[in-house]
Amino acid sequence: MELDPDTSAKITRYRPKDAPPAWDEVATVVRSVVASTVSAVPYDVERLLHVTGCLALWAVGTGLGREPDVWLRNEVIDAFVLSRAGTIEASTKRTYRTWLLRVRDALAFSERGEAAPALLHARPNPHQPYTRGELAAFRHWAEHLARQQRTDGLALLGLGAGWGLTPKEVAASRGTHLRRLGRDGPLLHTGVERVVPLVARAAWGPLLGELADAAGGNYLFRPRRTAAYAKNLIGSWPLVHRPPGHLPGLSAGRLRATWIVELMAARIDHDLIAKAAGLASAASLARYQHHVPPLDEATAMRLLHGSGP
């Protein structure tokens, strides 16, 4: 592929600022990858060199080697982007991932004639988790609604933020599905199929227990409905019952995302979270990682040190 003199010169001269010793190992291959793909992707050549070089240096540093066939794999790109948590903005991480995937696709076409996969313009994470302040405000607002509206609002909040249920699971939940494990034990949801027991978060257990006692065998959310489930059953309720203007809209998807991120922030094993959420694997949690706050130094040291024998 013939490049214009200016682009070619930028690629030839490129060297990262404060380049580590490992740069000499990957410089040639990074320049070669960018030279092969820069005409096929809509990105500035110098920024493309920076992002590709960062990935190559990270791959060498983690022992993956310097071959682009290795470090341009999907799982390696994802691992690299996640490793940047706390050092760059979430939007920048998504940009890095998008650029590197486009480079991979362009390189596959350039070297082997493989067609690039169709670009799907889905958002990396369609649901933004709520903050603790927003959840507390939602709960205060729902507590002061009238009669059935109060019960419905609290049930939606508790089932979403307390158990991370999907809209269909929220709709199907009955009071008899909730069971206390022992006199003072955690509250379990027995009406949802999971590989592990579905345990309510402590902050929502007492409220959900009260709602279950009152509902009995009836649905917890909108018990007077005639259909077990309808497409707009969950989504229509927040449209009619709007919280004060300073709060965002109430969404079952965002409540579920809040529950997932809270578990991730508590450093609970990702495989366990995925099983509790009903996800296919822990890899599905990657799209939530940029919402998880980085560890402070003291906590990181404590976790790395572990407990004694």
MIDOBA-470615 format. One record per atom (N, C-alpha, C): x, y, z. Coordinates in steps of 0.2 Angstrom, whole numbers, padded with zeros to 4 digits, always signed. Layout:
residues N
XYZ;...
end
This chain:
residues 309
+0004-0006+0000;+0000+0000+0000;+0004+0006+0000;+0003+0011-0005;+0007+0017-0005;+0004+0022-0001;+0008+0025+0003;+0006+0031+0007;+0009+0037+0005;+0005+0043+0006;+0008+0049+0005;+0014+0051+0009;+0019+0055+0006;+0025+0056+0010;+0024+0059+0017;+0019+0063+0018;+0019+0066+0025;+0017+0060+0030;+0012+0056+0028;+0010+0050+0032;+0015+0045+0033;+0019+0044+0028;+0025+0039+0028;+0030+0042+0033;+0031+0048+0033;+0036+0051+0037;+0034+0051+0044;+0028+0052+0046;+0026+0052+0053;+0026+0045+0056;+0025+0040+0052;+0025+0033+0054;+0033+0031+0055;+0037+0033+0051;+0044+0031+0051;+0047+0035+0057;+0045+0041+0059;+0049+0045+0064;+0046+0043+0071;+0040+0040+0071;+0036+0040+0077;+0040+0036+0083;+0040+0039+0089;+0043+0036+0095;+0039+0039+0100;+0036+0035+0105;+0033+0037+0111;+0037+0042+0115;+0034+0047+0118;+0037+0051+0123;+0039+0047+0129;+0045+0047+0131;+0048+0043+0137;+0047+0036+0135;+0049+0034+0129;+0048+0027+0127;+0052+0022+0131;+0049+0017+0134;+0052+0012+0138;+0057+0008+0134;+0061+0004+0137;+0066+0000+0133;+0063-0005+0128;+0057-0008+0130;+0053-0012+0126;+0051-0010+0119;+0051-0003+0119;+0049+0000+0112;+0053-0002+0107;+0059-0003+0108;+0064-0006+0102;+0062-0013+0100;+0058-0017+0104;+0056-0023+0102;+0050-0023+0098;+0046-0018+0099;+0039-0018+0095;+0039-0012+0090;+0044-0008+0090;+0043-0002+0085;+0042-0004+0078;+0046-0009+0075;+0045-0010+0068;+0038-0013+0067;+0036-0018+0071;+0029-0021+0070;+0024-0016+0071;+0024-0011+0076;+0019-0006+0077;+0018-0002+0070;+0024+0000+0068;+0024+0005+0062;+0022+0001+0056;+0023-0005+0055;+0021-0010+0050;+0013-0010+0050;+0010-0012+0056;+0003-0012+0057;-0001-0006+0055;+0002+0000+0057;-0001+0006+0056;-0001+0008+0049;+0005+0006+0046;+0006+0008+0038;+0001+0004+0034;+0000-0002+0036;-0005-0007+0033;-0012-0005+0033;-0014-0001+0039;-0021+0000+0040;-0023+0007+0040;-0019+0012+0040;-0020+0019+0041;-0025+0021+0036;-0024+0019+0030;-0028+0021+0024;-0035+0018+0024;-0036+0013+0029;-0043+0009+0029;-0047+0011+0035;-0044+0015+0039;-0048+0018+0045;-0048+0025+0046;-0053+0028+0048;-0054+0035+0048;-0051+0039+0054;-0044+0037+0056;-0041+0040+0062;-0035+0044+0060;-0033+0048+0064;-0027+0052+0063;-0021+0047+0064;-0016+0048+0060;-0010+0043+0060;-0006+0043+0067;-0005+0049+0069;-0001+0049+0075;-0005+0047+0081;-0011+0048+0082;-0015+0045+0087;-0016+0037+0086;-0016+0035+0080;-0017+0028+0079;-0010+0024+0081;-0005+0028+0080;+0002+0025+0082;+0002+0025+0089;+0000+0030+0093;+0000+0030+0100;-0004+0024+0103;-0010+0023+0101;-0015+0018+0103;-0012+0011+0102;-0010+0010+0096;-0007+0003+0094;-0001+0002+0097;+0003+0007+0098;+0010+0006+0102;+0008+0005+0109;+0003+0008+0112;+0002+0006+0119;+0000-0001+0120;-0004-0004+0115;-0006-0011+0116;-0001-0015+0115;+0004-0014+0110;+0010-0018+0109;+0014-0018+0115;+0015-0013+0118;+0020-0012+0124;+0017-0016+0130;+0010-0015+0131;+0007-0019+0136;+0007-0027+0135;+0006-0029+0128;+0006-0036+0127;+0013-0039+0128;+0019-0035+0126;+0025-0037+0128;+0026-0038+0135;+0024-0033+0139;+0025-0032+0146;+0021-0038+0150;+0016-0040+0147;+0012-0046+0150;+0014-0053+0148;+0019-0053+0144;+0022-0059+0141;+0018-0062+0135;+0014-0058+0132;+0010-0061+0126;+0014-0061+0120;+0020-0057+0120;+0024-0057+0114;+0023-0051+0109;+0026-0051+0104;+0026-0045+0100;+0022-0046+0093;+0019-0052+0092;+0016-0053+0086;+0009-0050+0086;+0007-0046+0081;+0000-0043+0081;-0005-0048+0080;-0004-0054+0078;-0010-0059+0077;-0012-0061+0085;-0007-0060+0089;-0009-0062+0096;-0012-0056+0100;-0009-0050+0099;-0011-0044+0103;-0017-0040+0100;-0019-0042+0094;-0025-0039+0091;-0031-0044+0091;-0031-0049+0096;-0037-0053+0097;-0042-0049+0101;-0048-0051+0101;-0053-0048+0104;-0052-0048+0112;-0050-0054+0115;-0050-0054+0122;-0044-0051+0124;-0038-0050+0120;-0032-0046+0122;-0034-0039+0122;-0037-0037+0117;-0039-0029+0117;-0043-0028+0123;-0048-0032+0124;-0053-0030+0130;-0049-0030+0137;-0044-0035+0137;-0040-0035+0144;-0036-0029+0144;-0033-0027+0138;-0029-0021+0138;-0033-0015+0140;-0039-0014+0137;-0043-0008+0139;-0045-0008+0146;-0047-0014+0149;-0048-0014+0156;-0043-0013+0161;-0037-0014+0158;-0031-0013+0162;-0029-0005+0163;-0033-0001+0159;-0032+0006+0159;-0036+0009+0164;-0041+0005+0167;-0046+0008+0172;-0042+0012+0177;-0045+0018+0178;-0042+0023+0184;-0036+0027+0181;-0034+0026+0175;-0028+0030+0172;-0031+0034+0166;-0036+0032+0163;-0039+0036+0157;-0047+0036+0158;-0050+0041+0155;-0057+0042+0156;-0061+0036+0152;-0067+0035+0155;-0071+0029+0152;-0072+0030+0144;-0073+0036+0142;-0075+0037+0135;-0068+0036+0131;-0062+0037+0134;-0056+0036+0130;-0055+0029+0130;-0057+0025+0135;-0056+0017+0135;-0060+0015+0129;-0066+0017+0128;-0071+0015+0123;-0068+0017+0116;-0065+0023+0116;-0062+0025+0109;-0056+0020+0108;-0052+0019+0113;-0046+0014+0112;-0048+0007+0109;-0054+0005+0112;-0056-0002+0110;-0059-0002+0103;-0063+0003+0101;-0065+0004+0094;-0060+0005+0089;-0055+0009+0091;-0049+0010+0086;-0046+0003+0085;-0044+0000+0090;-0040-0006+0090;-0044-0012+0086;-0050-0012+0087;-0054-0017+0083;-0055-0016+0076;-0055-0009+0074;-0055-0007+0067;-0048-0009+0064;-0043-0008+0068;-0036-0009+0065;-0036-0017+0064;-0038-0021+0069;-0038-0028+0068;-0042-0030+0062;-0048-0027+0061;-0052-0029+0055;-0048-0027+0048;-0045-0021+0048;-0042-0019+0042;-0036-0023+0041;-0032-0025+0046;-0026-0029+0045;-0028-0036+0042;-0033-0039+0045;-0036-0045+0042;-0037-0045+0035;-0040-0039+0033;-0042-0039+0026;-0036-0038+0022;-0031-0033+0024;-0025-0032+0020;-0021-0038+0019;-0020-0042+0025;-0015-0048+0024;-0018-0054+0021;-0025-0055+0023;-0028-0062+0021;-0034-0061+0017;-0036-0055+0015;-0042-0054+0011;-0049-0056+0015;-0048-0056+0022;-0054-0058+0026;-0059-0051+0026;-0065-0052+0025;-0070-0047+0025;-0071-0045+0033;-0071-0038+0034;-0072-0036+0041;-0079-0037+0043;-0080-0039+0049;-0087-0040+0051;-0091-0033+0051;-0098-0034+0051;-0102-0028+0050;-0102-0024+0057;-0102-0018+0056;-0101-0014+0062;-0108-0013+0065;-0109-0015+0072;-0115-0014+0075;-0115-0008+0080;-0119-0003+0079;-0119+0003+0083;-0123+0003+0089;-0122-0003+0093;-0125-0003+0100;-0120+0000+0105;-0123+0004+0110;-0119+0007+0115;-0116+0001+0119;-0110+0002+0121;-0106-0003+0125;-0110-0005+0131;-0113+0000+0135;-0117-0002+0140;-0123+0002+0140;-0129-0001+0138;-0135+0003+0137;-0138+0006+0143;-0136+0004+0149;-0139+0006+0155;-0134+0009+0160;-0135+0016+0162;-0130+0019+0166;-0133+0018+0173;-0128+0016+0178;-0131+0014+0185;-0132+0021+0188;-0137+0020+0193;-0138+0026+0197;-0133+0027+0203;-0133+0033+0205;-0128+0035+0211;-0132+0033+0217;-0128+0032+0223;-0131+0031+0229;-0136+0036+0231;-0134+0042+0229;-0139+0048+0231;-0145+0048+0227;-0145+0046+0221;-0151+0045+0217;-0155+0039+0219;-0152+0034+0221;-0156+0028+0224;-0160+0030+0230;-0156+0034+0235;-0159+0036+0241;-0165+0041+0240;-0164+0045+0235;-0170+0050+0233;-0176+0046+0230;-0174+0041+0226;-0180+0037+0223;-0184+0034+0229;-0180+0031+0233;-0184+0028+0239;-0188+0032+0243;-0185+0038+0244;-0189+0043+0248;-0195+0045+0244;-0194+0046+0238;-0200+0048+0234;-0205+0043+0234;-0203+0037+0233;-0208+0031+0232;-0212+0030+0239;-0208+0031+0244;-0211+0030+0251;-0217+0035+0252;-0217+0041+0249;-0222+0046+0250;-0228+0046+0244;-0228+0041+0240;-0233+0040+0235;-0239+0037+0239;-0245+0038+0235;-0251+0035+0239;-0252+0028+0237;-0254+0024+0242;-0257+0018+0242;-0253+0013+0237;-0257+0010+0232;-0254+0005+0227;-0248+0008+0224;-0248+0015+0222;-0242+0018+0219;-0236+0017+0223;-0237+0018+0230;-0231+0017+0234;-0228+0010+0234;-0233+0005+0234;-0231-0002+0234;-0227-0004+0228;-0230-0001+0222;-0227-0003+0215;-0220+0000+0215;-0220+0007+0217;-0213+0010+0216;-0208+0007+0220;-0210+0005+0227;-0205+0002+0231;-0203-0005+0229;-0208-0009+0226;-0207-0016+0223;-0202-0015+0217;-0203-0010+0213;-0199-0010+0207;-0192-0008+0209;-0191-0003+0214;-0184-0002+0216;-0181-0007+0220;-0184-0011+0224;-0181-0016+0228;-0179-0022+0224;-0184-0024+0219;-0182-0030+0215;-0177-0029+0210;-0176-0022+0208;-0171-0020+0203;-0164-0019+0207;-0164-0015+0212;-0158-0013+0215;-0156-0018+0220;-0161-0022+0223;-0159-0027+0228;-0157-0034+0225;-0160-0036+0219;-0158-0042+0217;-0156-0042+0209;-0156-0036+0206;-0154-0035+0199;-0158-0039+0194;-0165-0039+0196;-0169-0043+0191;-0171-0040+0185;-0172-0044+0180;-0174-0041+0173;-0181-0039+0173;-0183-0035+0168;-0191-0033+0168;-0195-0039+0169;-0194-0044+0165;-0199-0050+0165;-0199-0053+0172;-0193-0054+0175;-0192-0056+0182;-0196-0052+0187;-0195-0046+0186;-0199-0041+0191;-0206-0042+0190;-0209-0043+0184;-0216-0044+0183;-0218-0050+0186;-0214-0056+0186;-0216-0062+0188;-0216-0063+0195;-0212-0059+0199;-0211-0060+0206;-0217-0059+0210;-0219-0064+0215;-0224-0064+0219;-0221-0064+0227;-0226-0062+0231;-0224-0062+0238;-0221-0069+0241;-0224-0074+0238;-0222-0081+0241;-0216-0083+0238;-0213-0079+0233;-0206-0081+0231;-0201-0079+0235;-0202-0074+0240;-0197-0072+0244;-0197-0076+0251;-0191-0078+0253;-0191-0082+0259;-0185-0081+0263;-0186-0080+0269;-0180-0078+0274;-0177-0084+0276;-0170-0084+0275;-0166-0090+0277;-0164-0089+0285;-0168-0093+0289;-0167-0092+0296;-0170-0086+0299;-0170-0085+0305;-0174-0080+0308;-0171-0073+0306;-0165-0073+0306;-0162-0066+0305;-0157-0067+0299;-0158-0072+0295;-0154-0073+0289;-0156-0069+0283;-0152-0069+0277;-0154-0065+0271;-0160-0067+0268;-0163-0063+0264;-0169-0064+0260;-0168-0067+0254;-0170-0073+0252;-0169-0076+0246;-0175-0075+0241;-0174-0075+0235;-0179-0075+0229;-0179-0082+0226;-0184-0086+0227;-0185-0093+0225;-0188-0093+0218;-0191-0088+0216;-0195-0088+0210;-0191-0087+0203;-0184-0086+0204;-0180-0085+0198;-0175-0090+0198;-0174-0093+0192;-0169-0098+0191;-0162-0095+0190;-0158-0097+0195;-0151-0095+0195;-0146-0101+0197;-0140-0101+0195;-0135-0106+0197;-0134-0106+0204;-0134-0100+0207;-0132-0099+0214;-0139-0096+0217;-0140-0096+0224;-0145-0093+0227;-0145-0085+0226;-0151-0083+0225;-0152-0076+0224;-0153-0072+0230;-0148-0069+0233;-0149-0066+0240;-0150-0058+0239;-0155-0055+0243;-0156-0048+0242;-0150-0044+0246;-0148-0039+0243;-0144-0034+0246;-0146-0032+0253;-0142-0031+0258;-0144-0030+0265;-0148-0024+0265;-0147-0019+0261;-0151-0012+0262;-0158-0013+0260;-0159-0018+0256;-0166-0019+0253;-0170-0025+0256;-0167-0029+0260;-0170-0035+0263;-0176-0033+0268;-0175-0029+0273;-0181-0028+0277;-0187-0025+0273;-0186-0020+0268;-0192-0018+0264;-0195-0023+0260;-0191-0027+0257;-0194-0032+0252;-0197-0038+0257;-0195-0039+0263;-0198-0044+0267;-0205-0041+0269;-0206-0035+0270;-0212-0032+0272;-0217-0032+0266;-0214-0030+0260;-0219-0031+0254;-0221-0038+0252;-0217-0043+0254;-0219-0050+0252;-0224-0052+0257;-0224-0050+0264;-0229-0052+0268;-0235-0049+0267;-0235-0043+0264;-0242-0039+0262;-0245-0042+0256;-0240-0044+0251;-0243-0047+0245;-0245-0054+0245;-0242-0058+0249;-0244-0065+0249;-0243-0069+0243;-0248-0072+0240;-0247-0075+0234;-0248-0071+0228;-0249-0064+0229;-0250-0060+0223;-0244-0057+0220;-0244-0054+0214;-0238-0051+0212;-0236-0045+0216;-0229-0044+0217;-0227-0038+0221;-0228-0032+0217;-0227-0032+0210;-0227-0026+0206;-0234-0026+0202;-0238-0021+0203;-0244-0020+0199;-0249-0027+0200;-0251-0029+0206;-0254-0035+0207;-0261-0035+0204;-0264-0030+0202;-0271-0030+0199;-0271-0031+0192;-0265-0032+0189;-0265-0033+0181;-0269-0040+0180;-0271-0040+0173;-0274-0046+0171;-0270-0050+0167;-0264-0048+0164;-0259-0051+0160;-0253-0052+0164;-0250-0059+0164;-0244-0060+0168;-0238-0055+0165;-0238-0054+0159;-0233-0050+0157;-0235-0046+0150;-0233-0040+0149;-0234-0037+0143;-0228-0032+0142;-0227-0031+0135;-0221-0027+0133;-0220-0021+0137;-0225-0017+0138;-0224-0011+0142;-0226-0011+0149;-0227-0017+0152;-0229-0017+0159;-0225-0013+0164;-0218-0014+0163;-0213-0011+0168;-0212-0004+0165;-0211-0003+0159;-0209+0004+0156;-0214+0009+0157;-0220+0007+0157;-0226+0012+0157;-0227+0015+0164;-0225+0011+0169;-0226+0014+0176;-0222+0020+0177;-0215+0020+0176;-0212+0027+0177;-0214+0032+0172;-0217+0031+0167;-0220+0036+0163;-0225+0040+0166;-0229+0036+0170;-0235+0039+0173;-0233+0042+0180;-0229+0039+0183;-0226+0041+0190;-0219+0044+0189;-0219+0050+0188;-0212+0053+0187;-0210+0056+0194;-0203+0055+0195;-0200+0058+0201;-0199+0065+0200;-0197+0069+0206;-0195+0076+0205;-0190+0077+0199;-0191+0083+0197;-0187+0085+0191;-0179+0084+0191;-0176+0085+0198;-0169+0084+0198;-0167+0077+0197;-0172+0072+0197;-0170+0065+0197;-0171+0062+0190;-0166+0058+0187;-0167+0055+0181;-0174+0050+0181;-0175+0048+0175;-0181+0043+0175;-0179+0036+0178;-0185+0033+0180;-0184+0027+0184;-0184+0021+0179;-0179+0017+0179;-0178+0012+0174;-0176+0005+0177;-0180+0000+0175;-0178-0007+0178;-0171-0009+0175;-0169-0007+0169;-0163-0009+0167;-0157-0005+0170;-0158+0001+0172;-0153+0005+0176;-0153+0002+0183;-0158+0000+0186;-0158-0003+0193;-0154-0009+0193;-0155-0013+0188;-0151-0019+0187;-0143-0018+0186;-0142-0013+0182;-0135-0011+0181;-0132-0008+0187;-0136-0005+0191;-0134-0002+0198;-0132-0008+0203;-0136-0013+0203;-0135-0019+0207;-0128-0022+0205;-0127-0023+0198;-0121-0026+0196;-0115-0022+0197;-0115-0016+0196;-0109-0012+0198;-0108-0012+0205;-0113-0011+0209;-0112-0012+0216;-0108-0018+0219;-0110-0024+0216;-0107-0030+0217;-0099-0030+0215;-0098-0027+0209;-0092-0027+0206;-0087-0022+0210;-0090-0017+0213;-0086-0012+0217;-0085-0015+0224;-0089-0020+0226;-0087-0023+0232;-0082-0029+0231;-0079-0029+0225;-0074-0034+0223;-0076-0041+0224;-0083-0043+0223;-0085-0049+0223;-0083-0053+0217;-0082-0059+0217;-0079-0063+0212;-0084-0062+0205;-0081-0061+0200;-0085-0059+0194;-0089-0065+0191;-0086-0071+0192;-0090-0077+0190;-0096-0078+0194;-0096-0077+0201;-0101-0077+0205;-0107-0072+0203;-0104-0066+0202;-0109-0060+0200;-0113-0062+0194;-0109-0065+0189;-0112-0067+0182;-0117-0072+0183;-0116-0077+0188;-0121-0082+0189;-0127-0080+0193;-0126-0075+0198;-0131-0072+0201;-0136-0068+0197;-0133-0065+0191;-0136-0060+0187;-0139-0064+0181;-0138-0071+0180;-0140-0075+0175;-0137-0073+0168;-0131-0071+0169;-0127-0069+0162;-0123-0076+0160;-0122-0076+0154;-0118-0082+0151;-0111-0083+0154;-0108-0078+0155;-0101-0078+0158;-0099-0072+0161;-0093-0072+0165;-0091-0066+0168;-0088-0061+0163;-0087-0063+0157;-0085-0059+0151;-0090-0053+0150;-0096-0055+0151;-0102-0050+0150;-0102-0044+0155;-0098-0045+0160;-0097-0039+0165;-0092-0034+0162;-0089-0035+0157;-0084-0030+0155;-0087-0023+0153;-0093-0023+0150;-0096-0017+0148;-0098-0013+0154;-0097-0016+0160;-0099-0012+0166;-0093-0009+0170;-0087-0012+0168;-0081-0010+0172;-0079-0003+0172;-0081+0001+0167;-0079+0008+0168;-0083+0012+0173;-0088+0009+0175;-0092+0012+0180;-0090+0010+0187;-0085+0006+0188;-0083+0003+0195;-0077+0008+0197;-0078+0011+0203;-0072+0016+0205;-0066+0012+0206;-0060+0015+0205;-0054+0012+0206;-0053+0011+0214;-0049+0006+0216;-0047+0005+0223;-0042+0010+0225;-0043+0012+0231;-0038+0017+0235;-0032+0012+0236;-0027+0015+0238;-0020+0012+0239;-0021+0007+0245;-0024+0009+0250;-0024+0005+0256;-0028-0001+0255;-0034-0001+0252;-0038-0006+0250;-0035-0011+0245;-0031-0008+0240;-0028-0013+0236;-0022-0017+0239;-0019-0013+0244;-0013-0017+0247;-0016-0022+0252;-0022-0021+0255;-0025-0026+0259;-0027-0032+0255;-0030-0031+0249;-0033-0036+0245;-0027-0040+0243;-0022-0037+0240;-0016-0041+0238;-0012-0045+0243;-0012-0042+0249;-0009-0045+0255;-0012-0051+0257;-0019-0051+0257;-0023-0057+0259;-0022-0058+0266;-0025-0064+0269;-0025-0066+0276;-0020-0071+0277;-0017-0071+0283;-0012-0076+0285;-0015-0083+0285;-0010-0088+0285;-0012-0095+0286;-0016-0096+0292;
end
